[in-house]
Amino acid sequence: AIQMTQSPSSLSASVGDRVTITCRASQGIRNDLGWYQQKPGKAPKLLIYAASYLQSGVPSRFSGSGSGTDFTLTISSLQPEDFATYYCLQDYNYPWTFGQGTKVEIK
Amino acid sequence: EVQLVESGGGLIQPGGSLRLSCAASGFTFSDYSMNWVRQAPGKGLEWISYISSSSTTIYYADSVEGRFTISRDNAKNSLFLQMNSLRAEDTAVYYCTRDVHSNYYDSGRYYPADYFDFWGQGTLVTVSS
């Protein structure tokens, strides 16, 4: 199975900060990667698919980049509602695998 | 409005069986593949099973292969997960997700893309004696 390694596992940031989360695949996965946001007690929400395509309705401060094995989720200006845990998910082949998550906390 | 509503969770003893359901509404269920994803308490997300729109293609994670069975009833807009031989490590919130098959363009050609655009609220399964 493809291993997805996210970093950092957690970070503290302030409102207005630029935040970057990375995800590394154990083998090349083209652009077959999505990013999901999860708030406590809630179901995850799709932010980005195919590495860089913004899901409809998601604010443009979220962006994704990367290809092959290295991917990045960027929040250009962190907002109060963005404090959550973020997961990457590879859909290149089965079994699909998530990263371990990155918790974004208030500084 | 798209809705996915899971049910069937609860407390079950190790070795027992449970059947989860996911009722879909607000979209043409038979047009979409579906998945189950779970999350152990305080842990990350784990994809566990996929079923294509017509049930012709099914995949499982190694952790549940041979114990869990995914199925669907398109006439009843429902997705199921039959869970047998349950273990303590199966304790988790179980989510059903709608799977979108799309394409993206890169370097002169199109590639398939899959993503989960809608999730249910989850149902908690607790395996304990």
Interface residues (C-beta under 8 A of the other chain):
Chain A: A1 R30 N31 D32 G34 Y36 Q38 A43 P44 K45 L46 Y49 A50 A51 Y53 Q55 S67 Y87 L89 D91 Y94 P95 W96 T97 F98 G99 Q100 G101
Chain B: V37 G44 L45 E46 W47 Y50 Y59 Y60 A61 D62 Y95 V100 S102 Y104 D106 Y111 P112 A113 D114 Y115 F116 D117 W119 G120 Q121 G122
